[in-house]
């Protein structure tokens, strides 16, 4: 199939005729390949075998960004393969670099094999004026880790021509230019209803785990009392242990001292767990 843009003609294979006056919006491999050989559209990393029909298949590069939701940050990783763990989100940077001028537009969607693995479908685009690597954010909703080796074709791109040049080109974050892919922490909820949260957890967690979250939220108002009791018990056990050591010990006394110190250790461990649970629940508005 060939296109002559000046005359705006297309070839209809079914009728074996040429129709005039029909502009070409989606570009074919015959149009994309010559431009890529001139380092246009795809300025670096272009591979002829990845271009078929109307799509170019972008490949996994060595760089990826993994997110730390507690620290509200992201860290860059450079590996020969990238692993996306269950319920984790990872931004994979393409091997190719694009250079979209103000007369073109690039549609992007993930390949079908990722859907069957449990990866959330991606549908995004590169606006006119965008230049650089593409960062594609993938989320694994399956129960198994997913590995993406470098060079894997994972993303399809469809180049389009525009009838008119845009008046304002792309303005935004070029991740590869700053060597950073910031985590948008301003959209992360700090306070939420723990009861509602536990209900949503039931969609992808076993019922006992979701119920445990719900129970934790309902009894959180008693945690401070529990902390006080455990601290009192631990102190009493430690004091009793040292008093026992001050006296001559028989078999029974030695056993009592051992039980006292074990009780103190158990109380301290319980105190630590209680403090941790209280800290978690206080971060939500539904903590009781």
Secondary structure by P-SEA (a helix, b strand, c coil): ccccccccccccccccccccccccccccaaaaaaaaaaccccccccccccccccbbbbbbccbbbbbbccccbbbbbbccbbbbcccbbbbbbbcbbbbbcccbbbbbbbcaaaaaacccbbbbbbccccccbbbbbbbbcccbbbbbccccccbbbbbbbbcccccccccccccccccccccccccccccccaaaaaaaacccccaaaaaaaaaaaaaccaaaaaaaaaaaaaaaaaaaaaaaaaccccaaaaaaaaaaaaaaaaaaaaaaaaaaaaaaaaaccccc
